[in-house]
Amino acid sequence: MDRGDISEKKYLTAVILSGVFGVMGIHHFYVGRWAMGFLDLGLFIGTVVSFFSGNILVAGVLFIADLIHTVYVTYLLLVGQYRDGQGKIISYPNQKIN
């Protein structure tokens, strides 16, 4: 991997967005992964709508699925293995490039 494979997106910004707004998918929009952003946003909206319409079981299942996905993506970001919408690695500071 050379420097051309490194994303221009800021690592810290992506991690903070994932940690704070992860279940809403805001970090996906930031890094250019629109489909994943809409998936996360859809799961979040589905959770909220299901909860307020009394479908607690459906809301719980949607929230758990969204949470698992968010934790996985945040992990990939933290270890420097997550790719932006162009397929480039969002590298952490001083990450060694092979």
Backbone as XML, in Angstrom:
<?xml version="1.0"?>
<chain id="A" units="angstrom">
  <residue number="1" name="MET">
    <atom name="N" x="0.848" y="-1.173" z="0.000"/>
    <atom name="CA" x="0.000" y="0.000" z="0.000"/>
    <atom name="C" x="0.894" y="1.237" z="0.000"/>
  </residue>
  <residue number="2" name="ASP">
    <atom name="N" x="0.590" y="2.180" z="-0.874"/>
    <atom name="CA" x="1.373" y="3.411" z="-0.890"/>
    <atom name="C" x="0.516" y="4.573" z="-0.368"/>
  </residue>
  <residue number="3" name="ARG">
    <atom name="N" x="1.102" y="5.740" z="-0.306"/>
    <atom name="CA" x="0.405" y="6.917" z="0.234"/>
    <atom name="C" x="-0.836" y="7.258" z="-0.587"/>
  </residue>
  <residue number="4" name="GLY">
    <atom name="N" x="-0.891" y="6.841" z="-1.838"/>
    <atom name="CA" x="-2.061" y="7.093" z="-2.680"/>
    <atom name="C" x="-3.282" y="6.312" z="-2.237"/>
  </residue>
  <residue number="5" name="ASP">
    <atom name="N" x="-3.076" y="5.295" z="-1.398"/>
    <atom name="CA" x="-4.175" y="4.486" z="-0.882"/>
    <atom name="C" x="-4.729" y="5.031" z="0.424"/>
  </residue>
  <residue number="6" name="ILE">
    <atom name="N" x="-4.221" y="6.182" z="0.874"/>
    <atom name="CA" x="-4.643" y="6.779" z="2.139"/>
    <atom name="C" x="-5.702" y="7.855" z="1.864"/>
  </residue>
  <residue number="7" name="SER">
    <atom name="N" x="-6.788" y="7.787" z="2.583"/>
    <atom name="CA" x="-7.886" y="8.743" z="2.434"/>
    <atom name="C" x="-7.482" y="10.131" z="2.915"/>
  </residue>
  <residue number="8" name="GLU">
    <atom name="N" x="-8.086" y="11.132" z="2.327"/>
    <atom name="CA" x="-7.889" y="12.502" z="2.772"/>
    <atom name="C" x="-8.810" y="12.858" z="3.939"/>
  </residue>
  <residue number="9" name="LYS">
    <atom name="N" x="-9.740" y="11.970" z="4.260"/>
    <atom name="CA" x="-10.659" y="12.204" z="5.372"/>
    <atom name="C" x="-9.895" y="12.144" z="6.687"/>
  </residue>
  <residue number="10" name="LYS">
    <atom name="N" x="-10.274" y="13.004" z="7.599"/>
    <atom name="CA" x="-9.591" y="13.091" z="8.894"/>
    <atom name="C" x="-10.003" y="11.927" z="9.794"/>
  </residue>
  <residue number="11" name="TYR">
    <atom name="N" x="-9.003" y="11.230" z="10.315"/>
    <atom name="CA" x="-9.216" y="10.083" z="11.199"/>
    <atom name="C" x="-10.003" y="10.474" z="12.440"/>
  </residue>
  <residue number="12" name="LEU">
    <atom name="N" x="-9.563" y="11.513" z="13.136"/>
    <atom name="CA" x="-10.203" y="11.913" z="14.385"/>
    <atom name="C" x="-11.654" y="12.322" z="14.160"/>
  </residue>
  <residue number="13" name="THR">
    <atom name="N" x="-11.919" y="13.035" z="13.089"/>
    <atom name="CA" x="-13.294" y="13.437" z="12.774"/>
    <atom name="C" x="-14.164" y="12.208" z="12.553"/>
  </residue>
  <residue number="14" name="ALA">
    <atom name="N" x="-13.676" y="11.252" z="11.780"/>
    <atom name="CA" x="-14.443" y="10.029" z="11.505"/>
    <atom name="C" x="-14.708" y="9.239" z="12.783"/>
  </residue>
  <residue number="15" name="VAL">
    <atom name="N" x="-13.707" y="9.121" z="13.652"/>
    <atom name="CA" x="-13.873" y="8.373" z="14.902"/>
    <atom name="C" x="-14.870" y="9.067" z="15.823"/>
  </residue>
  <residue number="16" name="ILE">
    <atom name="N" x="-14.767" y="10.383" z="15.949"/>
    <atom name="CA" x="-15.698" y="11.122" z="16.822"/>
    <atom name="C" x="-17.121" y="11.024" z="16.289"/>
  </residue>
  <residue number="17" name="LEU">
    <atom name="N" x="-17.302" y="11.202" z="14.993"/>
    <atom name="CA" x="-18.641" y="11.079" z="14.412"/>
    <atom name="C" x="-19.201" y="9.677" z="14.617"/>
  </residue>
  <residue number="18" name="SER">
    <atom name="N" x="-18.358" y="8.667" z="14.476"/>
    <atom name="CA" x="-18.798" y="7.292" z="14.679"/>
    <atom name="C" x="-19.163" y="7.043" z="16.143"/>
  </residue>
  <residue number="19" name="GLY">
    <atom name="N" x="-18.370" y="7.583" z="17.048"/>
    <atom name="CA" x="-18.627" y="7.372" z="18.466"/>
    <atom name="C" x="-19.845" y="8.119" z="18.982"/>
  </residue>
  <residue number="20" name="VAL">
    <atom name="N" x="-20.067" y="9.325" z="18.477"/>
    <atom name="CA" x="-21.162" y="10.151" z="18.992"/>
    <atom name="C" x="-22.466" y="9.927" z="18.220"/>
  </residue>
  <residue number="21" name="PHE">
    <atom name="N" x="-22.367" y="9.893" z="16.895"/>
    <atom name="CA" x="-23.565" y="9.776" z="16.063"/>
    <atom name="C" x="-23.612" y="8.466" z="15.280"/>
  </residue>
  <residue number="22" name="GLY">
    <atom name="N" x="-22.906" y="7.467" z="15.762"/>
    <atom name="CA" x="-22.752" y="6.217" z="15.024"/>
    <atom name="C" x="-24.038" y="5.546" z="14.620"/>
  </residue>
  <residue number="23" name="VAL">
    <atom name="N" x="-24.994" y="5.439" z="15.534"/>
    <atom name="CA" x="-26.233" y="4.738" z="15.208"/>
    <atom name="C" x="-27.063" y="5.490" z="14.171"/>
  </residue>
  <residue number="24" name="MET">
    <atom name="N" x="-26.758" y="6.763" z="13.942"/>
    <atom name="CA" x="-27.461" y="7.537" z="12.911"/>
    <atom name="C" x="-26.732" y="7.479" z="11.569"/>
  </residue>
  <residue number="25" name="GLY">
    <atom name="N" x="-25.497" y="6.985" z="11.558"/>
    <atom name="CA" x="-24.757" y="6.824" z="10.311"/>
    <atom name="C" x="-24.073" y="8.070" z="9.788"/>
  </residue>
  <residue number="26" name="ILE">
    <atom name="N" x="-23.968" y="9.108" z="10.604"/>
    <atom name="CA" x="-23.385" y="10.369" z="10.151"/>
    <atom name="C" x="-21.949" y="10.174" z="9.660"/>
  </residue>
  <residue number="27" name="HIS">
    <atom name="N" x="-21.186" y="9.315" z="10.311"/>
    <atom name="CA" x="-19.797" y="9.077" z="9.912"/>
    <atom name="C" x="-19.697" y="8.499" z="8.500"/>
  </residue>
  <residue number="28" name="HIS">
    <atom name="N" x="-20.670" y="7.693" z="8.103"/>
    <atom name="CA" x="-20.651" y="7.134" z="6.741"/>
    <atom name="C" x="-20.801" y="8.241" z="5.698"/>
  </residue>
  <residue number="29" name="PHE">
    <atom name="N" x="-21.682" y="9.195" z="5.979"/>
    <atom name="CA" x="-21.848" y="10.311" z="5.047"/>
    <atom name="C" x="-20.555" y="11.121" z="4.964"/>
  </residue>
  <residue number="30" name="TYR">
    <atom name="N" x="-19.899" y="11.321" z="6.099"/>
    <atom name="CA" x="-18.645" y="12.081" z="6.121"/>
    <atom name="C" x="-17.575" y="11.426" z="5.244"/>
  </residue>
  <residue number="31" name="VAL">
    <atom name="N" x="-17.455" y="10.105" z="5.318"/>
    <atom name="CA" x="-16.387" y="9.432" z="4.571"/>
    <atom name="C" x="-16.807" y="9.038" z="3.148"/>
  </residue>
  <residue number="32" name="GLY">
    <atom name="N" x="-18.030" y="9.384" z="2.769"/>
    <atom name="CA" x="-18.460" y="9.139" z="1.391"/>
    <atom name="C" x="-19.055" y="7.770" z="1.139"/>
  </residue>
  <residue number="33" name="ARG">
    <atom name="N" x="-19.477" y="7.092" z="2.188"/>
    <atom name="CA" x="-20.127" y="5.781" z="2.019"/>
    <atom name="C" x="-21.628" y="5.973" z="2.197"/>
  </residue>
  <residue number="34" name="TRP">
    <atom name="N" x="-22.238" y="6.517" z="1.153"/>
    <atom name="CA" x="-23.632" y="6.944" z="1.202"/>
    <atom name="C" x="-24.606" y="5.800" z="1.453"/>
  </residue>
  <residue number="35" name="ALA">
    <atom name="N" x="-24.417" y="4.666" z="0.816"/>
    <atom name="CA" x="-25.348" y="3.544" z="1.001"/>
    <atom name="C" x="-25.354" y="3.086" z="2.456"/>
  </residue>
  <residue number="36" name="MET">
    <atom name="N" x="-24.179" y="2.971" z="3.054"/>
    <atom name="CA" x="-24.099" y="2.571" z="4.463"/>
    <atom name="C" x="-24.705" y="3.649" z="5.358"/>
  </residue>
  <residue number="37" name="GLY">
    <atom name="N" x="-24.536" y="4.912" z="4.990"/>
    <atom name="CA" x="-25.138" y="6.005" z="5.747"/>
    <atom name="C" x="-26.649" y="5.918" z="5.743"/>
  </residue>
  <residue number="38" name="PHE">
    <atom name="N" x="-27.223" y="5.676" z="4.566"/>
    <atom name="CA" x="-28.679" y="5.559" z="4.486"/>
    <atom name="C" x="-29.179" y="4.302" z="5.195"/>
  </residue>
  <residue number="39" name="LEU">
    <atom name="N" x="-28.389" y="3.230" z="5.159"/>
    <atom name="CA" x="-28.770" y="2.015" z="5.897"/>
    <atom name="C" x="-28.824" y="2.304" z="7.396"/>
  </residue>
  <residue number="40" name="ASP">
    <atom name="N" x="-27.772" y="2.898" z="7.936"/>
    <atom name="CA" x="-27.747" y="3.228" z="9.369"/>
    <atom name="C" x="-28.848" y="4.213" z="9.737"/>
  </residue>
  <residue number="41" name="LEU">
    <atom name="N" x="-29.038" y="5.227" z="8.910"/>
    <atom name="CA" x="-30.080" y="6.210" z="9.182"/>
    <atom name="C" x="-31.460" y="5.554" z="9.145"/>
  </residue>
  <residue number="42" name="GLY">
    <atom name="N" x="-31.659" y="4.661" z="8.196"/>
    <atom name="CA" x="-32.929" y="3.926" z="8.111"/>
    <atom name="C" x="-33.175" y="3.057" z="9.330"/>
  </residue>
  <residue number="43" name="LEU">
    <atom name="N" x="-32.127" y="2.373" z="9.791"/>
    <atom name="CA" x="-32.263" y="1.562" z="11.006"/>
    <atom name="C" x="-32.598" y="2.442" z="12.209"/>
  </residue>
  <residue number="44" name="PHE">
    <atom name="N" x="-31.959" y="3.593" z="12.298"/>
    <atom name="CA" x="-32.224" y="4.506" z="13.411"/>
    <atom name="C" x="-33.656" y="5.030" z="13.367"/>
  </residue>
  <residue number="45" name="ILE">
    <atom name="N" x="-34.094" y="5.480" z="12.194"/>
    <atom name="CA" x="-35.461" y="5.991" z="12.061"/>
    <atom name="C" x="-36.462" y="4.877" z="12.335"/>
  </residue>
  <residue number="46" name="GLY">
    <atom name="N" x="-36.184" y="3.677" z="11.823"/>
    <atom name="CA" x="-37.054" y="2.530" z="12.090"/>
    <atom name="C" x="-37.147" y="2.217" z="13.575"/>
  </residue>
  <residue number="47" name="THR">
    <atom name="N" x="-36.031" y="2.343" z="14.276"/>
    <atom name="CA" x="-36.016" y="2.115" z="15.723"/>
    <atom name="C" x="-36.910" y="3.121" z="16.429"/>
  </residue>
  <residue number="48" name="VAL">
    <atom name="N" x="-36.749" y="4.394" z="16.093"/>
    <atom name="CA" x="-37.520" y="5.456" z="16.749"/>
    <atom name="C" x="-39.010" y="5.314" z="16.450"/>
  </residue>
  <residue number="49" name="VAL">
    <atom name="N" x="-39.348" y="5.099" z="15.183"/>
    <atom name="CA" x="-40.761" y="4.959" z="14.796"/>
    <atom name="C" x="-41.375" y="3.739" z="15.464"/>
  </residue>
  <residue number="50" name="SER">
    <atom name="N" x="-40.662" y="2.619" z="15.450"/>
    <atom name="CA" x="-41.182" y="1.400" z="16.089"/>
    <atom name="C" x="-41.377" y="1.596" z="17.580"/>
  </residue>
  <residue number="51" name="PHE">
    <atom name="N" x="-40.438" y="2.248" z="18.220"/>
    <atom name="CA" x="-40.542" y="2.482" z="19.671"/>
    <atom name="C" x="-41.764" y="3.317" z="20.009"/>
  </residue>
  <residue number="52" name="PHE">
    <atom name="N" x="-41.940" y="4.425" z="19.295"/>
    <atom name="CA" x="-43.047" y="5.322" z="19.612"/>
    <atom name="C" x="-44.405" y="4.807" z="19.136"/>
  </residue>
  <residue number="53" name="SER">
    <atom name="N" x="-44.406" y="3.809" z="18.262"/>
    <atom name="CA" x="-45.687" y="3.212" z="17.881"/>
    <atom name="C" x="-45.984" y="1.958" z="18.694"/>
  </residue>
  <residue number="54" name="GLY">
    <atom name="N" x="-45.164" y="1.691" z="19.683"/>
    <atom name="CA" x="-45.450" y="0.596" z="20.605"/>
    <atom name="C" x="-44.870" y="-0.749" z="20.224"/>
  </residue>
  <residue number="55" name="ASN">
    <atom name="N" x="-44.129" y="-0.812" z="19.149"/>
    <atom name="CA" x="-43.515" y="-2.073" z="18.721"/>
    <atom name="C" x="-42.121" y="-2.194" z="19.348"/>
  </residue>
  <residue number="56" name="ILE">
    <atom name="N" x="-42.105" y="-2.442" z="20.632"/>
    <atom name="CA" x="-40.853" y="-2.449" z="21.391"/>
    <atom name="C" x="-39.912" y="-3.551" z="20.907"/>
  </residue>
  <residue number="57" name="LEU">
    <atom name="N" x="-40.435" y="-4.714" z="20.584"/>
    <atom name="CA" x="-39.583" y="-5.823" z="20.122"/>
    <atom name="C" x="-38.890" y="-5.461" z="18.806"/>
  </residue>
  <residue number="58" name="VAL">
    <atom name="N" x="-39.652" y="-4.923" z="17.864"/>
    <atom name="CA" x="-39.078" y="-4.519" z="16.574"/>
    <atom name="C" x="-38.032" y="-3.423" z="16.797"/>
  </residue>
  <residue number="59" name="ALA">
    <atom name="N" x="-38.369" y="-2.454" z="17.641"/>
    <atom name="CA" x="-37.428" y="-1.366" z="17.944"/>
    <atom name="C" x="-36.139" y="-1.932" z="18.541"/>
  </residue>
  <residue number="60" name="GLY">
    <atom name="N" x="-36.268" y="-2.902" z="19.440"/>
    <atom name="CA" x="-35.093" y="-3.508" z="20.062"/>
    <atom name="C" x="-34.222" y="-4.235" z="19.062"/>
  </residue>
  <residue number="61" name="VAL">
    <atom name="N" x="-34.840" y="-4.984" z="18.168"/>
    <atom name="CA" x="-34.085" y="-5.736" z="17.157"/>
    <atom name="C" x="-33.356" y="-4.766" z="16.218"/>
  </residue>
  <residue number="62" name="LEU">
    <atom name="N" x="-34.050" y="-3.728" z="15.769"/>
    <atom name="CA" x="-33.418" y="-2.743" z="14.882"/>
    <atom name="C" x="-32.273" y="-2.023" z="15.584"/>
  </residue>
  <residue number="63" name="PHE">
    <atom name="N" x="-32.485" y="-1.672" z="16.845"/>
    <atom name="CA" x="-31.440" y="-0.968" z="17.586"/>
    <atom name="C" x="-30.215" y="-1.861" z="17.796"/>
  </residue>
  <residue number="64" name="ILE">
    <atom name="N" x="-30.435" y="-3.120" z="18.149"/>
    <atom name="CA" x="-29.300" y="-4.056" z="18.351"/>
    <atom name="C" x="-28.517" y="-4.227" z="17.045"/>
  </residue>
  <residue number="65" name="ALA">
    <atom name="N" x="-29.222" y="-4.390" z="15.932"/>
    <atom name="CA" x="-28.541" y="-4.536" z="14.633"/>
    <atom name="C" x="-27.720" y="-3.290" z="14.320"/>
  </residue>
  <residue number="66" name="ASP">
    <atom name="N" x="-28.308" y="-2.121" z="14.546"/>
    <atom name="CA" x="-27.615" y="-0.858" z="14.291"/>
    <atom name="C" x="-26.415" y="-0.705" z="15.221"/>
  </residue>
  <residue number="67" name="LEU">
    <atom name="N" x="-26.583" y="-1.051" z="16.473"/>
    <atom name="CA" x="-25.498" y="-0.935" z="17.448"/>
    <atom name="C" x="-24.333" y="-1.871" z="17.120"/>
  </residue>
  <residue number="68" name="ILE">
    <atom name="N" x="-24.629" y="-3.099" z="16.754"/>
    <atom name="CA" x="-23.566" y="-4.058" z="16.387"/>
    <atom name="C" x="-22.787" y="-3.523" z="15.186"/>
  </residue>
  <residue number="69" name="HIS">
    <atom name="N" x="-23.505" y="-3.031" z="14.191"/>
    <atom name="CA" x="-22.846" y="-2.485" z="13.008"/>
    <atom name="C" x="-21.968" y="-1.288" z="13.374"/>
  </residue>
  <residue number="70" name="THR">
    <atom name="N" x="-22.477" y="-0.411" z="14.226"/>
    <atom name="CA" x="-21.723" y="0.775" z="14.630"/>
    <atom name="C" x="-20.465" y="0.406" z="15.399"/>
  </residue>
  <residue number="71" name="VAL">
    <atom name="N" x="-20.560" y="-0.543" z="16.305"/>
    <atom name="CA" x="-19.388" y="-0.974" z="17.081"/>
    <atom name="C" x="-18.346" y="-1.584" z="16.149"/>
  </residue>
  <residue number="72" name="TYR">
    <atom name="N" x="-18.778" y="-2.383" z="15.189"/>
    <atom name="CA" x="-17.851" y="-2.998" z="14.235"/>
    <atom name="C" x="-17.134" y="-1.937" z="13.396"/>
  </residue>
  <residue number="73" name="VAL">
    <atom name="N" x="-17.883" y="-0.965" z="12.865"/>
    <atom name="CA" x="-17.280" y="0.085" z="12.043"/>
    <atom name="C" x="-16.327" y="0.934" z="12.885"/>
  </residue>
  <residue number="74" name="THR">
    <atom name="N" x="-16.727" y="1.257" z="14.106"/>
    <atom name="CA" x="-15.858" y="2.047" z="14.974"/>
    <atom name="C" x="-14.564" y="1.293" z="15.268"/>
  </residue>
  <residue number="75" name="TYR">
    <atom name="N" x="-14.663" y="-0.002" z="15.487"/>
    <atom name="CA" x="-13.460" y="-0.822" z="15.692"/>
    <atom name="C" x="-12.544" y="-0.741" z="14.470"/>
  </residue>
  <residue number="76" name="LEU">
    <atom name="N" x="-13.118" y="-0.917" z="13.278"/>
    <atom name="CA" x="-12.308" y="-0.841" z="12.052"/>
    <atom name="C" x="-11.643" y="0.527" z="11.913"/>
  </residue>
  <residue number="77" name="LEU">
    <atom name="N" x="-12.360" y="1.574" z="12.264"/>
    <atom name="CA" x="-11.765" y="2.918" z="12.232"/>
    <atom name="C" x="-10.601" y="3.019" z="13.206"/>
  </residue>
  <residue number="78" name="LEU">
    <atom name="N" x="-10.811" y="2.542" z="14.423"/>
    <atom name="CA" x="-9.786" y="2.664" z="15.457"/>
    <atom name="C" x="-8.495" y="1.939" z="15.108"/>
  </residue>
  <residue number="79" name="VAL">
    <atom name="N" x="-8.613" y="0.800" z="14.424"/>
    <atom name="CA" x="-7.417" y="0.023" z="14.084"/>
    <atom name="C" x="-6.872" y="0.362" z="12.698"/>
  </residue>
  <residue number="80" name="GLY">
    <atom name="N" x="-7.465" y="1.365" z="12.052"/>
    <atom name="CA" x="-6.949" y="1.816" z="10.758"/>
    <atom name="C" x="-7.239" y="0.890" z="9.603"/>
  </residue>
  <residue number="81" name="GLN">
    <atom name="N" x="-8.405" y="0.213" z="9.619"/>
    <atom name="CA" x="-8.756" y="-0.692" z="8.533"/>
    <atom name="C" x="-10.037" y="-0.310" z="7.803"/>
  </residue>
  <residue number="82" name="TYR">
    <atom name="N" x="-10.598" y="0.833" z="8.139"/>
    <atom name="CA" x="-11.855" y="1.252" z="7.498"/>
    <atom name="C" x="-11.549" y="2.063" z="6.245"/>
  </residue>
  <residue number="83" name="ARG">
    <atom name="N" x="-12.320" y="1.851" z="5.205"/>
    <atom name="CA" x="-12.098" y="2.523" z="3.922"/>
    <atom name="C" x="-13.202" y="3.537" z="3.652"/>
  </residue>
  <residue number="84" name="ASP">
    <atom name="N" x="-12.815" y="4.622" z="2.986"/>
    <atom name="CA" x="-13.789" y="5.648" z="2.626"/>
    <atom name="C" x="-14.548" y="5.228" z="1.367"/>
  </residue>
  <residue number="85" name="GLY">
    <atom name="N" x="-15.358" y="6.125" z="0.838"/>
    <atom name="CA" x="-16.169" y="5.830" z="-0.337"/>
    <atom name="C" x="-15.372" y="5.576" z="-1.600"/>
  </residue>
  <residue number="86" name="GLN">
    <atom name="N" x="-14.099" y="5.948" z="-1.610"/>
    <atom name="CA" x="-13.234" y="5.706" z="-2.766"/>
    <atom name="C" x="-12.350" y="4.478" z="-2.569"/>
  </residue>
  <residue number="87" name="GLY">
    <atom name="N" x="-12.560" y="3.766" z="-1.478"/>
    <atom name="CA" x="-11.782" y="2.562" z="-1.207"/>
    <atom name="C" x="-10.431" y="2.820" z="-0.565"/>
  </residue>
  <residue number="88" name="LYS">
    <atom name="N" x="-10.209" y="4.034" z="-0.100"/>
    <atom name="CA" x="-8.929" y="4.375" z="0.528"/>
    <atom name="C" x="-9.029" y="4.241" z="2.045"/>
  </residue>
  <residue number="89" name="ILE">
    <atom name="N" x="-7.941" y="3.790" z="2.657"/>
    <atom name="CA" x="-7.886" y="3.597" z="4.109"/>
    <atom name="C" x="-7.918" y="4.945" z="4.828"/>
  </residue>
  <residue number="90" name="ILE">
    <atom name="N" x="-8.758" y="5.023" z="5.860"/>
    <atom name="CA" x="-8.740" y="6.192" z="6.752"/>
    <atom name="C" x="-7.743" y="5.846" z="7.849"/>
  </residue>
  <residue number="91" name="SER">
    <atom name="N" x="-6.534" y="6.338" z="7.697"/>
    <atom name="CA" x="-5.442" y="5.906" z="8.574"/>
    <atom name="C" x="-5.360" y="6.756" z="9.835"/>
  </residue>
  <residue number="92" name="TYR">
    <atom name="N" x="-4.962" y="6.105" z="10.915"/>
    <atom name="CA" x="-4.723" y="6.840" z="12.154"/>
    <atom name="C" x="-3.354" y="7.506" z="12.063"/>
  </residue>
  <residue number="93" name="PRO">
    <atom name="N" x="-3.093" y="8.503" z="12.917"/>
    <atom name="CA" x="-1.808" y="9.224" z="12.836"/>
    <atom name="C" x="-0.615" y="8.275" z="12.973"/>
  </residue>
  <residue number="94" name="ASN">
    <atom name="N" x="0.346" y="8.447" z="12.125"/>
    <atom name="CA" x="1.587" y="7.653" z="12.099"/>
    <atom name="C" x="1.370" y="6.177" z="11.809"/>
  </residue>
  <residue number="95" name="GLN">
    <atom name="N" x="0.266" y="5.830" z="11.168"/>
    <atom name="CA" x="0.030" y="4.429" z="10.819"/>
    <atom name="C" x="1.060" y="4.010" z="9.780"/>
  </residue>
  <residue number="96" name="LYS">
    <atom name="N" x="1.678" y="2.853" z="9.996"/>
    <atom name="CA" x="2.670" y="2.346" z="9.051"/>
    <atom name="C" x="1.974" y="1.792" z="7.834"/>
  </residue>
  <residue number="97" name="ILE">
    <atom name="N" x="2.470" y="2.188" z="6.696"/>
    <atom name="CA" x="1.912" y="1.754" z="5.416"/>
    <atom name="C" x="2.865" y="0.724" z="4.822"/>
  </residue>
  <residue number="98" name="ASN">
    <atom name="N" x="2.345" y="-0.459" z="4.525"/>
    <atom name="CA" x="3.182" y="-1.529" z="3.962"/>
    <atom name="C" x="3.280" y="-1.411" z="2.465"/>
  </residue>
</chain>
